[in-house]
Amino acid sequence: MTKTLLRTGAALVALTAAMPAMAEEITMIVCGDNMNPVQQKYIDQWEAENEGWTVAPEVVGWGQCQDKVTTLAVAGTPVGLAYVGSRTLKEFAEFGLIEPIPMSDEEKASYFPNVVDTVTYQGEQWGVPVAFSTKAFYWNKDLFKEAGLDPETPPKTWAEVIDAAKAVTENTDSAGFGLVAKTFDNTMHQFLHWVYTNNGQVVDDEGNIVLNSPQNLEALEAYKTLVPYSEEGPTAYEQNEVRAIFLDGGVSMMHASISAVSRLQDTDIDWGVANLPLGPEAEGPGTLLITDSLAVFSGSGYEEKAIELAKFLTAPEAQEEYDLAEGLTPLRPSANIDALVAENPYWAPYIDGIEFGGPEPLFTDYRGFQNIMIEMVQSVVTGQAEPADALAKADAALKELE
C-alpha cells in the first residue's frame, strides 16, 4: 500500500518540484506530544538570522506522525521539513520524495563512528540525524546473588549470559533473561543487538543481503538456547513489556535504552548496567544504532532553505543541548559528553557500543523487511523452525524483497 502511494506521489512531486515558493514560510512536522523548548529556541534564532523567513512547526503524535508525513508527500503537498525514522529514508529517496542533504567530510567526522551510515544510501545522505538511541545490558544484582552468581560481575559474553540465565531460572522464582519476540518492530531491533555484537551484518557495504552468515546463525542459536531460561511465552512481549517485568524483579537480565535508568532509580532493585555481552566473533563492544532524522521533502519550492534550517537545528551546539534535554544518546563526542559520562558512569555502555555498532538496514519496503525478521525470530523461539532453516528462509525472502 505504501509503495503504491509513493509511486503516485512521486509523479505529483515531479510536477511541482520546480514551482517557486508561494510564501517564505517553512512548514515542519515534529513528532511527539509537544514542542521541545530547545528546538523552539533554535527555530527562533534561525528566524532572527533569516529575515523574511518563518518556520511553522506542527506537532503530531508518534502514532500518526510518520503516516501524516507520507500522506502529504504522496498527495503532492509535501511538508518542507519533517522528523522521520531514518529507516524510511531509502523508501522516500527511491520514489523521489526527499532531497539529498550532502555532508562535508568535516561534518561527517563530527559524529560518533557509524552514525552517518544510518542516513546514507548509495553514497548520499538523505537526512540529518536528530535523535539517537543505543542499548546496554542490565542485570539484577539481587537475583544474581540469590542464584549463587557474583552480583558485581556482569556477563561479558553470550555464553556467560546463557549460564547466568540458567542459574537464575533454576535457583530463583524469576526468569533468567528477558527475551523479546512479540510481533512488534523492536523484536527485529533486539535481534540486531545480537547481530552487531558478533560482527554480523544484514546488508554489506556493497548493498548485498548477507543475513545467512555464520555470525548471524550463532546469534539465532543463542536466542534458541535462551528460550527455556526466559519469561514464559516470549512472543507475547515487546521490549517495554520485558522492561516492566525486569522492574518487577521477574527477570534478571535485559537489553534496554537509557530510559531504563530513571525507572530503576525509583525501585528497590540493586541493578547494574554494562556493555552488551559479546558473541564469539565480536571485534569490540557493539549495539544497534537507531536514528531519527530531519528530512527535506521535494516539491516545496524552498528545499535549499529547508536544508539550511535542518543543518542549523542539528549543528553541534544545538544538537548537544537537545540530546541532553531529551536524555538521548549523544550524536557527537565532546568535552561536555566526557563530563556527563564521568559524572554518571551508567552512560558509558551507551557510548562504548557505538564504534562497532551497526545501523538499521535500509530497505525500500522497510515494513516487509521488519516482518521477515520478526517471523524468523518467532519461528525459532516457538520451536517451529531450526535456526539454520529459519535464517536461510529469511535471507531468501529479503533477497526477493529487494
Phi, psi and chi 1 to 4 in degrees:
 res  aa     phi    psi   chi1   chi2   chi3   chi4
   1 MET       -  -48.4  179.4   65.5  174.3      -
   2 THR   -61.8  -42.6  -59.0      -      -      -
   3 LYS   -64.2  -39.0  -67.7  174.8   75.0  173.7
   4 THR   -63.0  -45.1  -59.7      -      -      -
   5 LEU   -62.0  -40.5  -73.4  171.4      -      -
   6 LEU   -66.3  -37.5  -72.5  174.2      -      -
   7 ARG   -62.3  -43.2  -70.6 -169.1 -176.6   95.4
   8 THR   -63.9  -45.6  -57.2      -      -      -
   9 GLY   -64.5  -35.0      -      -      -      -
  10 ALA   -61.1  -39.2      -      -      -      -
  11 ALA   -65.6  -40.7      -      -      -      -
  12 LEU   -66.6  -41.0  -68.7  169.8      -      -
  13 VAL   -63.1  -37.7  168.6      -      -      -
  14 ALA   -59.9  -33.5      -      -      -      -
  15 LEU   -73.8  -29.0  -66.8  174.2      -      -
  16 THR  -103.0   -8.3   59.4      -      -      -
  17 ALA   -60.1  -32.9      -      -      -      -
  18 ALA   -89.0   -1.7      -      -      -      -
  19 MET   -71.3  139.2  -66.3  175.1   61.2      -
  20 PRO   -71.5  157.1   27.3  -35.3      -      -
  21 ALA   -66.8  137.4      -      -      -      -
  22 MET   -81.3  -24.0  -60.3  -59.3  -67.7      -
  23 ALA  -151.5  155.1      -      -      -      -
  24 GLU   -89.2   58.3  -66.4  179.7  -34.1      -
  25 GLU  -129.1  129.1  177.2 -175.7   81.5      -
  26 ILE   -99.1  117.4  -63.8  178.3      -      -
  27 THR   -81.7  144.6   56.4      -      -      -
  28 MET  -146.4  132.6  177.9  179.1  179.0      -
  29 ILE  -104.9  127.1  -74.6 -176.8      -      -
  30 VAL  -115.1  127.5  179.0      -      -      -
  31 CYS   -85.0  137.4  -60.9      -      -      -
  32 GLY   142.8 -167.5      -      -      -      -
  33 ASP   -96.8  -23.4  -61.0  -37.6      -      -
  34 ASN  -158.5  166.8   47.3   59.2      -      -
  35 MET   -76.3  126.5 -171.3   69.2 -168.9      -
  36 ASN   -68.4  129.2 -179.6  -81.0      -      -
  37 PRO   -59.0  -32.6  -22.3   32.1      -      -
  38 VAL   -65.9  -45.9  173.3      -      -      -
  39 GLN   -64.2  -39.3  -76.3 -162.8  -33.7      -
  40 GLN   -63.1  -38.9 -174.3   61.9   60.5      -
  41 LYS   -58.1  -45.2  165.7 -172.3  165.9 -178.4
  42 TYR   -77.7  -27.0  -76.6   99.1      -      -
  43 ILE   -62.9  -44.2  -73.7  173.2      -      -
  44 ASP   -60.8  -41.1  -66.9  -16.1      -      -
  45 GLN   -63.5  -43.5  -77.3 -170.5   19.0      -
  46 TRP   -62.5  -42.7 -173.1   86.2      -      -
  47 GLU   -61.0  -40.1  -71.3  176.7  -26.8      -
  48 ALA   -65.0  -31.4      -      -      -      -
  49 GLU   -89.1   -7.5  -65.1  174.3   15.6      -
  50 ASN  -129.1   78.8  -70.2  -92.3      -      -
  51 GLU   -57.0  134.7 -174.7  177.3   -5.9      -
  52 GLY    91.8   -9.5      -      -      -      -
  53 TRP  -109.2  140.3  -74.6   89.6      -      -
  54 THR  -129.8  159.3   60.3      -      -      -
  55 VAL  -117.6  132.7 -178.8      -      -      -
  56 ALA  -115.7   86.1      -      -      -      -
  57 PRO   -78.1  140.8   25.5  -28.7      -      -
  58 GLU  -122.0  122.7  177.7 -174.6    0.3      -
  59 VAL   -88.2  125.2  178.5      -      -      -
  60 VAL  -125.6  134.4 -179.9      -      -      -
  61 GLY   -58.1  153.6      -      -      -      -
  62 TRP   -56.0  -37.2  -68.8  106.3      -      -
  63 GLY   -67.9  -25.5      -      -      -      -
  64 GLN  -111.9  -12.5  -60.2   77.8   39.5      -
  65 CYS   -57.9  -54.7 -172.5      -      -      -
  66 GLN   -62.5  -41.0 -161.4   74.1   60.5      -
  67 ASP   -64.7  -39.0  -72.6  -17.9      -      -
  68 LYS   -65.5  -43.6  179.8  159.8 -172.7  174.4
  69 VAL   -58.7  -45.7  169.5      -      -      -
  70 THR   -65.0  -44.9  -56.9      -      -      -
  71 THR   -60.8  -43.8  -61.3      -      -      -
  72 LEU   -63.0  -40.5  -70.6  171.5      -      -
  73 ALA   -65.3  -45.4      -      -      -      -
  74 VAL   -73.7  -19.7  -58.6      -      -      -
  75 ALA   -82.6   -5.9      -      -      -      -
  76 GLY    81.2   14.1      -      -      -      -
  77 THR  -123.6   60.4   55.5      -      -      -
  78 PRO   -68.9  149.4   29.3  -37.0      -      -
  79 VAL   -71.2  153.0   66.5      -      -      -
  80 GLY   -69.9  -44.7      -      -      -      -
  81 LEU  -140.8  137.7 -176.8   66.5      -      -
  82 ALA  -146.1  149.5      -      -      -      -
  83 TYR   -83.3  119.5 -171.2  116.4      -      -
  84 VAL  -135.1  156.2  -58.1      -      -      -
  85 GLY   -68.8  130.8      -      -      -      -
  86 SER   -59.2  -22.8  -61.0      -      -      -
  87 ARG   -59.1  -22.3   67.1  178.4   72.4   89.4
  88 THR   -89.7   -7.4   64.7      -      -      -
  89 LEU   -62.5  -39.7  -67.1  174.6      -      -
  90 LYS   -62.8  -43.6  179.0  178.1  178.4  179.7
  91 GLU   -61.6  -47.7 -173.7  172.3   13.3      -
  92 PHE   -61.9  -41.6  -75.6  135.6      -      -
  93 ALA   -65.7  -43.6      -      -      -      -
  94 GLU   -58.3  -34.5  -76.5  -77.9  -27.6      -
  95 PHE   -96.1   11.1  -71.8  102.4      -      -
  96 GLY    69.0   28.0      -      -      -      -
  97 LEU   -97.9  -12.3  -62.6  177.9      -      -
  98 ILE  -130.2  161.6   58.1  174.4      -      -
  99 GLU   -96.2  141.8  -62.8  -68.7  -53.4      -
 100 PRO   -65.3  147.0   22.1  -29.9      -      -
 101 ILE  -122.0   85.9  -55.2 -179.8      -      -
 102 PRO   -59.4  141.6  -18.9   31.4      -      -
 103 MET  -116.3  137.6  -70.0 -173.2 -172.9      -
 104 SER   -73.8  165.0   67.2      -      -      -
 105 ASP   -59.2  -36.4  -70.7  -17.9      -      -
 106 GLU   -65.5  -41.5 -177.9  179.7    0.0      -
 107 GLU   -63.8  -45.1  -73.6  173.2  -41.0      -
 108 LYS   -61.0  -42.0  -66.3  175.8 -173.0  176.8
 109 ALA   -69.5  -16.6      -      -      -      -
 110 SER   -74.0  -19.4   72.8      -      -      -
 111 TYR   -87.5  161.3  -69.8   92.5      -      -
 112 PHE   -60.2  155.1  -82.0  116.1      -      -
 113 PRO   -55.2  142.7  -23.9   32.9      -      -
 114 ASN    76.2   -8.4  -57.2  -47.3      -      -
 115 VAL   -63.9  -43.6  168.6      -      -      -
 116 VAL   -63.4  -27.6  174.8      -      -      -
 117 ASP   -60.3  -25.7  -68.9  -14.2      -      -
 118 THR   -70.8  -15.0   67.5      -      -      -
 119 VAL  -120.0   12.3  -61.2      -      -      -
 120 THR  -105.9  132.0  -60.0      -      -      -
 121 TYR  -141.9  127.0  170.4   57.6      -      -
 122 GLN    51.5   41.3  -68.7 -173.4  -20.9      -
 123 GLY    81.0    0.3      -      -      -      -
 124 GLU  -118.8  152.1  -69.2 -171.1  -77.1      -
 125 GLN   -94.6  133.5  -72.1   72.8   56.4      -
 126 TRP  -115.4    7.7  -65.6   91.2      -      -
 127 GLY  -166.5  168.1      -      -      -      -
 128 VAL  -113.5  121.3 -174.2      -      -      -
 129 PRO   -54.8  134.7  -25.1   35.3      -      -
 130 VAL  -129.4  -14.5   71.3      -      -      -
 131 ALA  -151.3  145.1      -      -      -      -
 132 PHE  -139.3  136.7 -172.7   28.3      -      -
 133 SER  -133.9  133.8  173.0      -      -      -
 134 THR  -128.3  173.9   54.5      -      -      -
 135 LYS  -126.7  157.5  -63.2  -65.3 -172.7  -68.0
 136 ALA  -137.9  175.0      -      -      -      -
 137 PHE  -103.0  129.5  174.9   82.8      -      -
 138 TYR  -114.9  142.5  -72.8   78.8      -      -
 139 TRP  -138.3  151.6   79.0  101.5      -      -
 140 ASN   -94.2  109.4 -177.4  -41.5      -      -
 141 LYS   -67.1  -32.2  -63.9 -178.3 -179.2 -178.7
 142 ASP   -63.6  -44.1  -61.9  -38.5      -      -
 143 LEU   -69.4  -35.8  -72.3  174.5      -      -
 144 PHE   -60.6  -46.1  -94.0   45.3      -      -
 145 LYS   -62.8  -42.8 -174.1  174.8 -178.6  179.1
 146 GLU   -62.6  -32.6 -173.8  179.0  -14.5      -
 147 ALA   -84.8    0.7      -      -      -      -
 148 GLY    85.1   17.1      -      -      -      -
 149 LEU  -100.1  159.1  -58.7  167.7      -      -
 150 ASP   -72.4  112.0 -179.6   -4.9      -      -
 151 PRO   -68.5  -18.0   25.8  -34.2      -      -
 152 GLU   -95.6   -0.2  -59.8  -57.3  -34.9      -
 153 THR  -120.2   99.6  -55.8      -      -      -
 154 PRO   -74.5  154.4   30.0  -36.3      -      -
 155 PRO   -59.2  137.9  -21.1   32.1      -      -
 156 LYS  -107.8  -13.2  -67.3 -178.4  173.2   58.5
 157 THR  -129.8  163.8   66.9      -      -      -
 158 TRP   -60.1  -41.2  -66.2   -4.4      -      -
 159 ALA   -60.4  -39.1      -      -      -      -
 160 GLU   -69.7  -33.6  -69.4  174.3    1.6      -
 161 VAL   -62.2  -46.6  168.4      -      -      -
 162 ILE   -62.5  -44.5  -67.8  166.7      -      -
 163 ASP   -62.5  -42.7  -71.4  -16.1      -      -
 164 ALA   -67.1  -40.9      -      -      -      -
 165 ALA   -62.1  -39.8      -      -      -      -
 166 LYS   -64.4  -43.9 -176.7  175.1 -174.4  -68.8
 167 ALA   -63.4  -42.9      -      -      -      -
 168 VAL   -65.7  -45.1  169.7      -      -      -
 169 THR   -61.1  -39.4  -58.5      -      -      -
 170 GLU   -84.0  -18.5  -67.8  178.5  -10.6      -
 171 ASN  -121.1    2.2  -65.1  -72.3      -      -
 172 THR  -137.3  179.0   77.2      -      -      -
 173 ASP   -92.8    9.4  -67.3  -30.4      -      -
 174 SER  -110.5  163.1  -62.0      -      -      -
 175 ALA   -83.2  157.7      -      -      -      -
 176 GLY   -77.7  -50.4      -      -      -      -
 177 PHE  -133.6  140.0 -171.9   85.6      -      -
 178 GLY   -84.5   98.5      -      -      -      -
 179 LEU   -92.9  128.7 -152.9   57.5      -      -
 180 VAL  -101.7  121.3  173.9      -      -      -
 181 ALA  -149.9   19.8      -      -      -      -
 182 LYS   -71.8  160.8 -168.9  172.8 -175.7  175.0
 183 THR   -75.6   83.9  -56.4      -      -      -
 184 PHE  -159.8  151.1 -152.6   75.8      -      -
 185 ASP   -59.4  -32.9   61.8   -4.5      -      -
 186 ASN   -76.9   -5.1   55.2   50.2      -      -
 187 THR   -64.3  -43.6  -74.3      -      -      -
 188 MET   -64.8  -41.7 -179.4  -93.4  -65.7      -
 189 HIS   -60.9  -46.2  -68.0  155.0      -      -
 190 GLN   -62.6  -38.8  -71.0  -88.8  -26.1      -
 191 PHE   -64.2  -36.6  179.8   70.6      -      -
 192 LEU   -65.1  -22.9  -71.8  174.1      -      -
 193 HIS   -58.6  -41.6  -57.4  165.6      -      -
 194 TRP   -70.6  -38.4  -63.2   74.5      -      -
 195 VAL   -58.6  -47.5  169.4      -      -      -
 196 TYR   -84.1   -3.0  -67.3  134.9      -      -
 197 THR  -104.4   16.9   52.8      -      -      -
 198 ASN  -137.9   22.9 -161.9   40.1      -      -
 199 ASN    60.9   32.7 -161.3   29.2      -      -
 200 GLY   -96.1  171.8      -      -      -      -
 201 GLN  -145.7  161.2  -69.3  179.4  -63.8      -
 202 VAL  -105.0  -41.7  176.5      -      -      -
 203 VAL  -127.2  129.2 -179.4      -      -      -
 204 ASP   -84.0 -177.3   68.2   15.3      -      -
 205 ASP   -66.5  -18.9  -65.8  -20.2      -      -
 206 GLU   -95.4    3.5  -76.2   72.7   47.3      -
 207 GLY    88.2    9.8      -      -      -      -
 208 ASN   -84.5  143.1  -58.2  -53.1      -      -
 209 ILE   -74.6  121.5  -54.1  -64.2      -      -
 210 VAL  -130.6   33.3  -69.0      -      -      -
 211 LEU   -61.4  -41.0 -179.6   65.2      -      -
 212 ASN   -80.5   77.9 -166.6    5.0      -      -
 213 SER  -127.0  160.0   69.2      -      -      -
 214 PRO   -58.2  -37.9  -24.7   34.3      -      -
 215 GLN   -63.4  -43.1  -65.7   92.9  -26.5      -
 216 ASN   -75.1  -29.3  -64.4  -17.7      -      -
 217 LEU   -64.8  -41.1  178.1   57.6      -      -
 218 GLU   -60.9  -37.3  -72.5  171.0  -28.8      -
 219 ALA   -65.1  -44.1      -      -      -      -
 220 LEU   -70.7  -33.2 -153.3   50.3      -      -
 221 GLU   -67.3  -36.0  -73.1  173.0  -22.2      -
 222 ALA   -64.6  -40.7      -      -      -      -
 223 TYR   -56.0  -48.4 -115.1   67.8      -      -
 224 LYS   -61.3  -42.3  177.9 -177.0  176.9 -179.3
 225 THR   -63.1  -31.2  -56.0      -      -      -
 226 LEU   -79.9  -16.2  -81.6  169.4      -      -
 227 VAL   -53.8  -46.5  171.0      -      -      -
 228 PRO   -66.7  -15.4  -17.5   30.8      -      -
 229 TYR  -110.1   14.8  -46.0  126.3      -      -
 230 SER  -106.6  177.0   69.6      -      -      -
 231 GLU   -59.8  152.7   76.1  -76.9    3.6      -
 232 GLU   -67.8  129.4 -175.0  175.4   -5.8      -
 233 GLY    70.0   61.0      -      -      -      -
 234 PRO   -57.4  -24.9  -24.0   33.8      -      -
 235 THR   -69.9   -5.1   56.0      -      -      -
 236 ALA   -93.1   -0.7      -      -      -      -
 237 TYR  -128.8  132.2  -61.0   99.2      -      -
 238 GLU  -100.1  178.7   54.8   94.7   11.3      -
 239 GLN   -65.5  -34.7   65.5 -175.7   16.7      -
 240 ASN   -71.3  -30.0  -69.8  -20.9      -      -
 241 GLU   -73.0  -36.2  -67.9  164.0  -24.7      -
 242 VAL   -65.1  -39.7  164.2      -      -      -
 243 ARG   -60.2  -39.7 -177.1 -178.0   64.3 -163.6
 244 ALA   -62.7  -38.3      -      -      -      -
 245 ILE   -65.5  -41.8  -61.8  173.0      -      -
 246 PHE   -60.5  -43.5 -174.8   91.9      -      -
 247 LEU   -65.3  -23.9  -68.0  171.6      -      -
 248 ASP   -89.8    0.8  -76.8  -20.7      -      -
 249 GLY    78.8   16.5      -      -      -      -
 250 GLY   -89.2   -7.1      -      -      -      -
 251 VAL  -147.9  146.8   66.5      -      -      -
 252 SER   -97.2  -16.1   72.4      -      -      -
 253 MET  -144.1  148.7  -65.9  174.9  -79.7      -
 254 MET  -160.5  164.2   67.0  172.0  180.0      -
 255 HIS  -102.3  131.9  -64.7  174.8      -      -
 256 ALA  -155.0  164.0      -      -      -      -
 257 SER   -81.8  175.6   68.0      -      -      -
 258 ILE   -63.5  -22.1 -169.8   65.2      -      -
 259 SER   -63.9  -18.6   62.8      -      -      -
 260 ALA   -65.1  -27.6      -      -      -      -
 261 VAL   -60.0  -50.3  169.2      -      -      -
 262 SER   -62.5  -33.2   60.3      -      -      -
 263 ARG   -72.7  -39.1  -69.6  170.0  170.8   83.7
 264 LEU   -69.6  -29.6  -79.0  161.9      -      -
 265 GLN   -66.2  -16.1  -72.4  171.6  -24.1      -
 266 ASP   -97.4    9.4  -66.6  -29.8      -      -
 267 THR  -114.6  174.5   70.8      -      -      -
 268 ASP   -94.7    5.7  -65.8  -31.9      -      -
 269 ILE   -70.7  135.6  -66.3  173.1      -      -
 270 ASP   -90.3  106.0 -173.6    7.2      -      -
 271 TRP  -121.6  163.8   55.1  -83.8      -      -
 272 GLY  -139.5  159.1      -      -      -      -
 273 VAL  -133.3  138.7   59.4      -      -      -
 274 ALA  -148.2  175.4      -      -      -      -
 275 ASN   -59.8  150.2  -67.5  -22.1      -      -
 276 LEU   -58.8  132.5  -65.7  177.4      -      -
 277 PRO   -59.6  152.8  -27.4   37.6      -      -
 278 LEU  -104.4  145.8  -57.6 -179.5      -      -
 279 GLY   -81.7  174.6      -      -      -      -
 280 PRO   -66.1  -22.1   18.3  -29.5      -      -
 281 GLU  -100.9    5.9  -55.2  -58.6  -38.6      -
 282 ALA   -64.6  144.6      -      -      -      -
 283 GLU  -101.1  -15.6  -65.8 -177.5   -6.8      -
 284 GLY   175.6  177.1      -      -      -      -
 285 PRO   -55.4  137.0  -20.8   31.9      -      -
 286 GLY  -134.5  170.6      -      -      -      -
 287 THR  -169.4  164.3 -176.8      -      -      -
 288 LEU   -79.8  132.1  170.9   62.2      -      -
 289 LEU  -101.7  108.1  -49.3  176.2      -      -
 290 ILE  -108.9  125.4  -61.3  179.5      -      -
 291 THR  -123.8  152.0   66.6      -      -      -
 292 ASP  -106.2  156.1  -67.5  -33.4      -      -
 293 SER  -135.8  161.0  -52.5      -      -      -
 294 LEU   -93.6  120.5  -68.3  180.0      -      -
 295 ALA  -111.6  141.0      -      -      -      -
 296 VAL  -102.2  121.1  172.2      -      -      -
 297 PHE   -90.5  143.9  -79.3   78.1      -      -
 298 SER   -77.1  146.8  -56.6      -      -      -
 299 GLY   101.8   -0.7      -      -      -      -
 300 SER   -78.6  -26.2   68.6      -      -      -
 301 GLY    91.0   -6.9      -      -      -      -
 302 TYR  -133.9   39.9   49.7   72.2      -      -
 303 GLU   -59.1  -42.8  -70.3   88.1  -15.2      -
 304 GLU   -64.0  -38.7  -72.4  -57.9  -43.4      -
 305 LYS   -68.9  -35.6 -151.1   65.9  179.0  174.2
 306 ALA   -66.1  -35.6      -      -      -      -
 307 ILE   -64.6  -42.5  -70.8  173.5      -      -
 308 GLU   -57.3  -44.5  -73.5 -178.4   26.2      -
 309 LEU   -64.3  -43.9  173.9   60.2      -      -
 310 ALA   -59.3  -42.5      -      -      -      -
 311 LYS   -72.1  -32.5  -70.4 -160.3  172.0 -172.8
 312 PHE   -66.0  -43.6 -175.5   87.2      -      -
 313 LEU   -69.8  -21.9  -65.5  177.2      -      -
 314 THR  -113.0   13.7   58.1      -      -      -
 315 ALA   -62.3  156.4      -      -      -      -
 316 PRO   -49.6  -49.2  -31.5   36.8      -      -
 317 GLU   -65.4  -46.3 -179.4 -179.6  -18.6      -
 318 ALA   -65.2  -43.2      -      -      -      -
 319 GLN   -65.7  -42.0 -176.1   64.4   54.6      -
 320 GLU   -63.8  -40.2 -176.6  174.6  -83.7      -
 321 GLU   -62.2  -41.1 -169.9  173.6  -16.4      -
 322 TYR   -66.9  -45.0  176.9   72.7      -      -
 323 ASP   -55.7  -48.3  -69.1  -19.4      -      -
 324 LEU   -68.5  -35.5  -64.6  176.5      -      -
 325 ALA   -67.4  -35.4      -      -      -      -
 326 GLU   -91.8   -7.9  -71.6  -70.3  -65.0      -
 327 GLY    69.8   35.1      -      -      -      -
 328 LEU   -95.1  156.0  -61.1  166.1      -      -
 329 THR   -59.3  129.2  -57.7      -      -      -
 330 PRO   -63.5  143.7  -19.2   31.3      -      -
 331 LEU   -83.7  -24.0  -80.4  158.9      -      -
 332 ARG  -131.6  148.7  -64.1  177.5  174.9   92.3
 333 PRO   -75.6  152.8   27.5  -32.7      -      -
 334 SER  -168.6  170.8   74.5      -      -      -
 335 ALA   -64.0  -35.1      -      -      -      -
 336 ASN   -64.9  -37.2  -73.1  -23.1      -      -
 337 ILE   -71.2  -38.1  -59.2  -51.8      -      -
 338 ASP   -59.5  -40.7  -69.8  -17.4      -      -
 339 ALA   -67.7  -37.2      -      -      -      -
 340 LEU   -60.8  -45.2  173.8   70.5      -      -
 341 VAL   -66.7  -39.9  173.8      -      -      -
 342 ALA   -63.7  -37.6      -      -      -      -
 343 GLU   -78.5  -33.7 -177.3  178.4   -5.7      -
 344 ASN  -129.6   85.4  -57.0  -71.3      -      -
 345 PRO   -58.5  -20.2  -25.1   34.7      -      -
 346 TYR   -64.9  -13.4   55.3   73.6      -      -
 347 TRP   -74.3  -25.0  -90.1  105.7      -      -
 348 ALA   -55.4  -46.8      -      -      -      -
 349 PRO   -60.9  -29.4  -22.3   33.0      -      -
 350 TYR   -70.4  -24.6  -70.5   96.2      -      -
 351 ILE   -96.5  -34.7  -65.8  172.2      -      -
 352 ASP   -57.4  -37.1  -70.3  -14.2      -      -
 353 GLY   -75.5  -10.7      -      -      -      -
 354 ILE   -65.3  -41.2  -64.2  172.5      -      -
 355 GLU   -56.8  -40.3 -177.9  177.4    0.1      -
 356 PHE  -107.8   15.6  -66.4   96.0      -      -
 357 GLY   -78.3  171.3      -      -      -      -
 358 GLY  -137.0  158.6      -      -      -      -
 359 PRO   -84.6  167.3   34.1  -37.5      -      -
 360 GLU   -65.2  121.8  -72.2 -175.3  -84.8      -
 361 PRO   -59.9  139.5  -23.4   35.0      -      -
 362 LEU   -91.0  121.1  -62.3 -176.4      -      -
 363 PHE  -125.3  146.2  -80.4   78.5      -      -
 364 THR   -61.8  -43.2  -55.5      -      -      -
 365 ASP  -103.6   82.1 -177.1   -2.1      -      -
 366 TYR   -64.1  -39.1 -175.2   81.2      -      -
 367 ARG   -67.2  -33.6  -71.8  176.5 -179.4  166.2
 368 GLY   -63.2  -44.4      -      -      -      -
 369 PHE   -58.4  -48.3  159.2   60.8      -      -
 370 GLN   -58.3  -44.8  177.9  178.0  -73.6      -
 371 ASN   -66.2  -36.9  -68.9  -22.1      -      -
 372 ILE   -63.6  -42.8  -71.0  166.3      -      -
 373 MET   -66.7  -41.6  -63.4  -67.6  -76.4      -
 374 ILE   -63.8  -44.4  -68.3  170.0      -      -
 375 GLU   -60.5  -39.9 -179.3 -176.9   -7.3      -
 376 MET   -60.3  -50.2  176.5 -170.5   73.1      -
 377 VAL   -62.6  -46.2  170.0      -      -      -
 378 GLN   -64.4  -36.7  -71.2 -178.7  -25.1      -
 379 SER   -64.6  -33.1   68.9      -      -      -
 380 VAL   -78.0  -44.2  169.7      -      -      -
 381 VAL   -62.2  -36.9  167.5      -      -      -
 382 THR   -86.2   -4.6   59.4      -      -      -
 383 GLY    80.5   11.3      -      -      -      -
 384 GLN   -77.8  -18.4  -65.2  177.3  -15.8      -
 385 ALA  -147.7  149.3      -      -      -      -
 386 GLU   -79.4  149.6  -69.8  -60.5  -44.8      -
 387 PRO   -51.6  -44.7  -30.6   37.5      -      -
 388 ALA   -63.1  -41.3      -      -      -      -
 389 ASP   -68.8  -42.7  -64.6  -26.4      -      -
 390 ALA   -64.3  -39.7      -      -      -      -
 391 LEU   -66.8  -44.2 -167.2   67.0      -      -
 392 ALA   -63.0  -41.2      -      -      -      -
 393 LYS   -64.3  -44.4  179.0 -179.0  177.0 -177.9
 394 ALA   -66.2  -39.6      -      -      -      -
 395 ASP   -60.2  -45.0 -176.5   87.2      -      -
 396 ALA   -64.2  -39.6      -      -      -      -
 397 ALA   -66.3  -38.6      -      -      -      -
 398 LEU   -66.3  -38.8  -69.7 -177.8      -      -
 399 LYS   -65.4  -36.4  -71.3  172.4  178.0  171.3
 400 GLU   -71.0  -35.2 -174.4  173.9  -27.6      -
 401 LEU   -61.5  -40.6 -174.6   69.0      -      -
 402 GLU   -82.4      -  -76.5  -64.8  -78.2      -
